[in-house]
Amino acid sequence: MNNNKTTPWTKAQFENWYQERPVHPSRDYKKTIEPRVVSLNDLPNYTVEKYGKVNYKTNDSNNTPLQTTHDLYRILIGDFKQDKPCYIVIGGTHGYEKSGPLACLKFAEEDAKKLKDTCNIVIYPCLSPGPYEKELRFSEGRIDINRDAFLAGAKTQEMQSFAASLKELHTRLFKDDPTKKFTAAIDLHETPFMDIAIDKESAQAGGELFELDIFPKGMFLIAFDEDKLLADKIISQIKTEGHHVVDDDTLYGSPNHNGILLMSEMGAVTGRVRQLVKHYTKASFTTEYCDEHLTDNTPDAERVDPQMAAIRGMFL
């Protein structure tokens, strides 16, 4: 990461940052994501559950803050018998990264139907509904929820709800037995063109900067060292389906192991969703689909299909 120092923003700038940004009609959560999630409840062995609510403020045309409330959903697929492997798929951690929610929903609507007799699956299609519909990386207060993923003490309402949901689900399914865990989890991310603009704004705000001297192209995974065998299978599946895996020597300044960035070589990182989920799973991964030309106008298939390949690879 770049460590250049600038004068940080004022408290008021951070507090007003989210509500000053408009909702994009093409990303309206209640119109584009929620109906697809709710409709899955009609399928056999599919259960759609609300695990929380989030409240956001957005200024109207007169600059008056209005409150919007969104339900948070998880989709349970299968009979959840204890003798079956159980997987978690997560999207929408960073709202602006469109492929996560879209891949989660496509996987639920298509592939999961064929897997539900042999596996149990939990899908969190959109952790950050507000940032999703505003095409933002950060939530209120310009907080990155993927730096706020802790078992307890999270600052953001999105991560407080997600952490509580994971704990409740583990308690329900595994009777709070710490020796029993979900089989694996995958959190779907992108590195799009917008990261360049975000980097510039973060430099002004005094926030974290990305290492984008070399903008990667293609897919890569972030994995814990002990999960590398399954990570290799996921990368192999991505390649088998014809998608490019990042082949630069380094990934954000760390060694590239055939498309895998190992946690042990990233330095001290905390608050990532993969780290929170790892408390409850045997293996935990983050995908990154990268392209400096990737924008909201990029065809959905171009960004969703590589993520679908990664999800499929987790089930091998």
C-alpha positions as CSV (number, residue, x, y, z in Angstrom):
1,M,0.0,0.0,0.0
2,N,1.1,3.6,-0.7
3,N,1.8,5.5,2.5
4,N,1.8,9.0,1.3
5,K,0.4,11.4,3.9
6,T,-2.1,14.2,3.3
7,T,-4.3,16.4,5.5
8,P,-7.2,14.2,6.5
9,W,-10.8,15.2,5.9
10,T,-12.8,16.8,8.7
11,K,-15.3,14.8,10.7
12,A,-18.2,16.5,8.9
13,Q,-16.9,15.5,5.5
14,F,-16.9,11.9,6.6
15,E,-20.3,12.1,8.1
16,N,-21.9,13.7,5.0
17,W,-20.0,11.7,2.4
18,Y,-22.5,8.9,2.0
19,Q,-25.8,10.8,2.1
20,E,-24.6,13.3,-0.5
21,R,-24.2,10.6,-3.1
22,P,-27.3,9.7,-5.2
23,V,-28.9,6.3,-5.8
24,H,-28.4,4.9,-9.3
25,P,-31.8,3.9,-10.7
26,S,-30.2,0.9,-12.6
27,R,-28.9,-0.4,-9.3
28,D,-32.0,0.2,-7.1
29,Y,-31.8,-2.5,-4.5
30,K,-35.5,-2.8,-4.0
31,K,-36.1,-3.2,-7.8
32,T,-33.1,-5.1,-9.1
33,I,-31.8,-7.3,-6.2
34,E,-34.6,-7.9,-3.6
35,P,-37.3,-9.3,-6.0
36,R,-34.8,-11.9,-7.3
37,V,-33.9,-12.9,-3.8
38,V,-37.4,-13.2,-2.5
39,S,-38.6,-15.2,-5.6
40,L,-36.2,-18.0,-4.6
41,N,-38.3,-18.8,-1.6
42,D,-40.8,-20.5,-4.0
43,L,-38.2,-23.2,-5.0
44,P,-38.1,-26.6,-3.2
45,N,-35.5,-26.8,-0.4
46,Y,-34.8,-23.0,-0.7
47,T,-35.5,-20.8,2.3
48,V,-35.0,-17.0,2.1
49,E,-34.4,-15.5,5.5
50,K,-34.1,-11.9,6.7
51,Y,-31.1,-11.5,9.0
52,G,-31.3,-7.8,9.6
53,K,-32.1,-4.3,8.4
54,V,-29.9,-1.4,7.5
55,N,-30.9,2.3,7.5
56,Y,-29.3,4.9,5.3
57,K,-29.6,8.6,4.8
58,T,-29.6,10.1,1.3
59,N,-30.2,13.8,0.4
60,D,-33.1,14.6,-1.9
61,S,-33.0,17.3,-4.6
62,N,-33.4,20.0,-1.9
63,N,-30.5,18.6,0.1
64,T,-32.8,17.3,2.8
65,P,-31.7,13.9,4.2
66,L,-34.2,11.1,3.7
67,Q,-34.0,7.7,5.4
68,T,-34.1,4.5,3.5
69,T,-34.4,1.0,5.1
70,H,-33.3,-2.2,3.4
71,D,-33.7,-5.8,4.5
72,L,-30.7,-8.0,4.6
73,Y,-31.1,-11.5,3.2
74,R,-29.5,-14.9,3.3
75,I,-30.6,-17.9,1.2
76,L,-30.4,-21.4,2.6
77,I,-30.4,-24.1,0.0
78,G,-30.6,-27.8,0.9
79,D,-32.0,-30.0,3.7
80,F,-29.1,-29.1,6.1
81,K,-28.5,-32.6,7.3
82,Q,-25.3,-32.8,9.3
83,D,-23.6,-35.4,7.0
84,K,-23.4,-33.1,4.1
85,P,-20.8,-30.4,3.3
86,C,-22.0,-26.9,3.8
87,Y,-20.7,-23.9,1.8
88,I,-21.1,-20.1,2.0
89,V,-21.1,-17.7,-0.9
90,I,-21.0,-14.0,-0.3
91,G,-21.5,-11.0,-2.6
92,G,-21.8,-7.2,-2.2
93,T,-19.2,-6.7,0.5
94,H,-18.1,-3.7,-1.5
95,G,-21.3,-2.2,-3.0
96,Y,-19.7,-0.9,-6.2
97,E,-18.4,-4.4,-7.2
98,K,-21.4,-5.5,-9.2
99,S,-20.4,-9.0,-10.1
100,G,-20.7,-10.3,-6.5
101,P,-24.5,-9.9,-6.1
102,L,-25.2,-10.9,-9.7
103,A,-23.0,-14.0,-9.5
104,C,-24.6,-15.0,-6.1
105,L,-28.1,-14.7,-7.6
106,K,-27.2,-16.5,-10.8
107,F,-25.6,-19.3,-8.8
108,A,-28.7,-19.6,-6.6
109,E,-31.0,-19.6,-9.6
110,E,-29.0,-22.1,-11.7
111,D,-26.1,-24.2,-10.3
112,A,-27.4,-24.5,-6.8
113,K,-30.4,-26.4,-8.0
114,K,-28.1,-29.3,-9.1
115,L,-26.1,-29.2,-5.9
116,K,-28.7,-29.1,-3.2
117,D,-29.1,-32.9,-3.0
118,T,-25.5,-33.4,-2.1
119,C,-24.5,-30.1,-0.4
120,N,-26.0,-27.4,1.8
121,I,-25.4,-23.9,0.7
122,V,-25.8,-20.5,2.3
123,I,-25.8,-17.4,0.1
124,Y,-25.4,-13.8,1.3
125,P,-26.2,-12.0,-2.0
126,C,-25.6,-8.4,-1.0
127,L,-24.0,-7.4,2.3
128,S,-24.1,-3.7,1.5
129,P,-27.4,-2.7,-0.1
130,G,-27.0,1.0,0.2
131,P,-23.5,1.2,-1.2
132,Y,-24.6,-1.2,-3.9
133,E,-27.3,1.1,-5.2
134,K,-25.1,4.1,-5.1
135,E,-22.1,2.3,-6.7
136,L,-19.8,3.0,-3.7
137,R,-17.0,1.1,-2.1
138,F,-17.7,2.5,1.4
139,S,-20.7,2.7,3.7
140,E,-21.8,5.6,5.9
141,G,-18.9,7.6,7.4
142,R,-16.8,6.4,4.4
143,I,-16.1,3.2,6.3
144,D,-14.9,0.2,4.3
145,I,-16.9,-2.8,5.7
146,N,-14.2,-5.1,4.5
147,R,-11.9,-3.5,7.1
148,D,-14.6,-3.8,9.7
149,A,-15.3,-7.5,9.8
150,F,-14.9,-8.6,13.4
151,L,-16.6,-11.1,15.6
152,A,-17.6,-8.2,17.9
153,G,-17.1,-4.4,17.9
154,A,-17.8,-3.7,14.2
155,K,-18.6,0.0,13.5
156,T,-20.8,-0.5,10.5
157,Q,-24.4,-1.7,10.7
158,E,-23.8,-4.0,7.7
159,M,-21.0,-5.9,9.5
160,Q,-22.7,-6.0,12.8
161,S,-25.6,-7.7,11.2
162,F,-23.4,-10.1,9.2
163,A,-21.3,-11.1,12.2
164,A,-24.4,-11.8,14.3
165,S,-25.9,-13.8,11.4
166,L,-22.9,-16.0,11.0
167,K,-22.8,-16.7,14.8
168,E,-26.6,-17.4,14.9
169,L,-26.4,-19.7,11.9
170,H,-23.4,-21.7,13.2
171,T,-25.2,-22.1,16.6
172,R,-28.4,-23.3,14.9
173,L,-26.8,-25.7,12.4
174,F,-24.0,-27.0,14.5
175,K,-25.4,-26.6,18.0
176,D,-22.6,-24.1,18.8
177,D,-20.1,-27.0,18.7
178,P,-16.7,-25.2,18.0
179,T,-15.3,-28.4,16.4
180,K,-17.9,-28.3,13.6
181,K,-17.5,-25.8,10.8
182,F,-18.8,-24.9,7.4
183,T,-16.8,-26.6,4.6
184,A,-15.7,-23.4,2.8
185,A,-16.7,-19.9,2.0
186,I,-16.0,-17.5,-0.9
187,D,-16.4,-13.7,-0.9
188,L,-16.7,-12.3,-4.4
189,H,-14.8,-9.0,-5.3
190,E,-13.7,-6.9,-8.2
191,T,-10.9,-4.5,-8.9
192,P,-12.5,-2.1,-11.5
193,F,-11.6,1.2,-13.2
194,M,-13.3,3.1,-10.3
195,D,-10.5,2.1,-8.0
196,I,-8.2,4.7,-9.6
197,A,-10.7,7.5,-8.7
198,I,-11.2,5.9,-5.2
199,D,-7.5,6.0,-4.7
200,K,-7.3,9.7,-5.5
201,E,-10.2,10.5,-3.1
202,S,-8.6,8.3,-0.4
203,A,-5.4,10.3,-0.8
204,Q,-7.3,13.5,-0.1
205,A,-9.3,11.9,2.8
206,G,-6.2,10.4,4.4
207,G,-7.4,6.8,3.9
208,E,-5.9,3.6,2.7
209,L,-4.4,3.6,-0.8
210,F,-4.2,0.7,-3.3
211,E,-1.0,-0.5,-5.0
212,L,-2.1,0.1,-8.6
213,D,1.2,0.9,-10.3
214,I,0.5,-2.4,-12.2
215,F,-3.2,-2.8,-12.7
216,P,-3.9,-6.6,-12.7
217,K,-6.1,-8.1,-15.4
218,G,-8.1,-11.3,-14.8
219,M,-9.0,-13.3,-11.8
220,F,-7.0,-14.1,-8.7
221,L,-7.7,-15.5,-5.2
222,I,-6.7,-14.5,-1.7
223,A,-6.3,-17.6,0.4
224,F,-5.0,-18.7,3.8
225,D,-1.9,-20.8,3.4
226,E,-3.5,-23.9,4.8
227,D,-6.3,-23.6,2.1
228,K,-4.0,-23.5,-0.9
229,L,-4.9,-27.0,-2.1
230,L,-8.5,-26.0,-2.6
231,A,-7.4,-22.6,-3.9
232,D,-5.4,-24.4,-6.6
233,K,-8.6,-26.3,-7.6
234,I,-10.6,-23.1,-7.8
235,I,-7.9,-21.5,-10.1
236,S,-7.8,-24.6,-12.2
237,Q,-11.6,-24.4,-12.7
238,I,-11.4,-20.7,-13.7
239,K,-8.8,-21.6,-16.3
240,T,-10.8,-24.7,-17.5
241,E,-13.8,-22.4,-18.1
242,G,-11.6,-20.2,-20.3
243,H,-11.1,-17.2,-18.1
244,H,-7.8,-15.4,-17.7
245,V,-6.0,-15.7,-14.4
246,V,-3.7,-12.8,-13.4
247,D,-0.1,-13.8,-14.5
248,D,1.9,-10.8,-13.2
249,D,4.8,-11.7,-11.0
250,T,3.2,-9.9,-8.1
251,L,-0.3,-9.2,-6.7
252,Y,-0.4,-5.9,-4.9
253,G,3.3,-6.1,-4.2
254,S,3.2,-9.7,-2.9
255,P,4.2,-12.9,-4.8
256,N,1.8,-14.4,-7.2
257,H,1.4,-18.1,-6.8
258,N,-0.3,-19.0,-10.1
259,G,-3.2,-16.6,-9.4
260,I,-3.2,-17.0,-5.6
261,L,-2.2,-14.3,-3.0
262,L,-1.4,-16.0,0.3
263,M,-2.5,-14.3,3.5
264,S,0.9,-14.9,5.1
265,E,2.6,-12.7,2.4
266,M,0.2,-9.8,2.6
267,G,1.6,-8.3,5.8
268,A,-0.6,-7.4,8.8
269,V,-4.2,-7.1,7.6
270,T,-7.3,-7.2,9.8
271,G,-11.1,-6.9,9.5
272,R,-11.5,-8.7,6.2
273,V,-14.7,-10.8,5.6
274,R,-12.6,-13.8,4.8
275,Q,-11.0,-13.5,8.3
276,L,-14.3,-13.2,10.0
277,V,-15.8,-16.1,8.1
278,K,-12.7,-18.3,8.8
279,H,-13.8,-18.5,12.5
280,Y,-16.7,-20.6,11.3
281,T,-15.3,-22.4,8.2
282,K,-12.5,-24.8,7.3
283,A,-11.5,-22.7,4.3
284,S,-12.1,-19.1,3.3
285,F,-11.4,-17.3,0.1
286,T,-11.7,-13.9,-1.6
287,T,-12.0,-13.6,-5.3
288,E,-10.8,-10.5,-7.3
289,Y,-11.9,-10.0,-10.9
290,C,-9.6,-7.2,-12.2
291,D,-9.8,-5.0,-15.3
292,E,-9.0,-1.3,-15.5
293,H,-11.6,-1.0,-18.2
294,L,-14.3,-2.6,-16.0
295,T,-17.2,-0.2,-15.4
296,D,-20.9,-0.4,-14.6
297,N,-21.5,-0.5,-18.4
298,T,-19.5,-3.6,-18.9
299,P,-21.7,-6.5,-20.0
300,D,-22.8,-8.5,-16.9
301,A,-21.6,-11.8,-18.3
302,E,-18.0,-10.5,-18.7
303,R,-17.8,-9.9,-15.0
304,V,-20.1,-12.6,-13.7
305,D,-18.9,-15.7,-15.6
306,P,-15.4,-15.7,-14.0
307,Q,-16.9,-15.4,-10.6
308,M,-19.3,-18.3,-11.4
309,A,-16.2,-20.4,-12.3
310,A,-14.6,-19.6,-9.0
311,I,-17.8,-20.6,-7.1
312,R,-17.9,-23.9,-9.0
313,G,-14.3,-24.6,-8.2
314,M,-15.0,-24.4,-4.5
315,F,-17.4,-27.3,-4.8
316,L,-14.8,-29.6,-6.5
